[in-house]
Amino acid sequence: MSLMLRRFVVGPLKTNVYMVMDLRGNSVLIDAGPGSLDRVLYYIDREGIKVKYIFLTHGHFDHVSDAQFIKEITNAKIVMHEADIPLLSTSRDISRYFNVKWKDPEVDIVLSEDLVMAIEGLGIEVKVICTPGHTRGSVSFFFESLKWLFTGDTLFKGTIGRTDFLESSPTDIVKSLLKLMELPNDVIVYPGHGDKTILGMEKVSNPYLLDLMRKV
């Protein structure tokens, strides 16, 4: 089945919100940062698109603040790792600092381990890859048949996610990056901020990944 990808760059931290959709108008969102509500609603109303799921890569405010608003309008199911649910209260407080509207996400599908999910309506499977480090409950979503990898704030073009938060772990992010590096070189990486990249290019040019490979 042919699937399309749309990116919205939203909020004060220029967060990437992705929409994966089929030709029949079924879609899933990856993340729902501040400002995505208006952008997404305008687009789905114009194109007649139904949002089935909202996949959250982690619990920081710039990735989740609009998730509940979108859910209440579209009836989409929110998917999130259990380890980041406690982080939502901190994200609520930070959203006030940035003057971002907030509503606590009501999580429908709670993740706890690597698994394969069949996406209702799209006729495709997504691999959930637990990638803690940036936060305890960070996950990456891998659409294997399309070779699309959504990494949130774990892996970026030329760099990796921060690990200086209370909820971060430098040790865990190393393990997570090594796990992602096992994927094929031609996988397209869609990060939570910045431009997309190719995993094979990151393996040979990203200084953090090169340093990891020298140490293993």
Sequence and secondary structure as in RCSB ss.txt:
>XXXX:A:sequence
MSLMLRRFVVGPLKTNVYMVMDLRGNSVLIDAGPGSLDRVLYYIDREGIKVKYIFLTHGHFDHVSDAQFIKEITN
AKIVMHEADIPLLSTSRDISRYFNVKWKDPEVDIVLSEDLVMAIEGLGIEVKVICTPGHTRGSVSFFFESLKWLF
TGDTLFKGTIGRTDFLESSPTDIVKSLLKLMELPNDVIVYPGHGDKTILGMEKVSNPYLLDLMRKV
>XXXX:A:secstr
  EEEEEEEETTTTEEEEEEEETTSEEEEE   TTHHHHHHHHHHHHT EEEEEE S   HHHHTTHHHHHHHH 
 EEEEEGGGGGGHHHHHHHHHHTT        SEEE S EEEEETTTTEEEEEEE  SSSTT EEEEETTTTEEE
EETSEETTEE    STT  HHHHHHHHHHHTTS TT EEEESBS  EEHHHHHHH HHHHHHHHH 
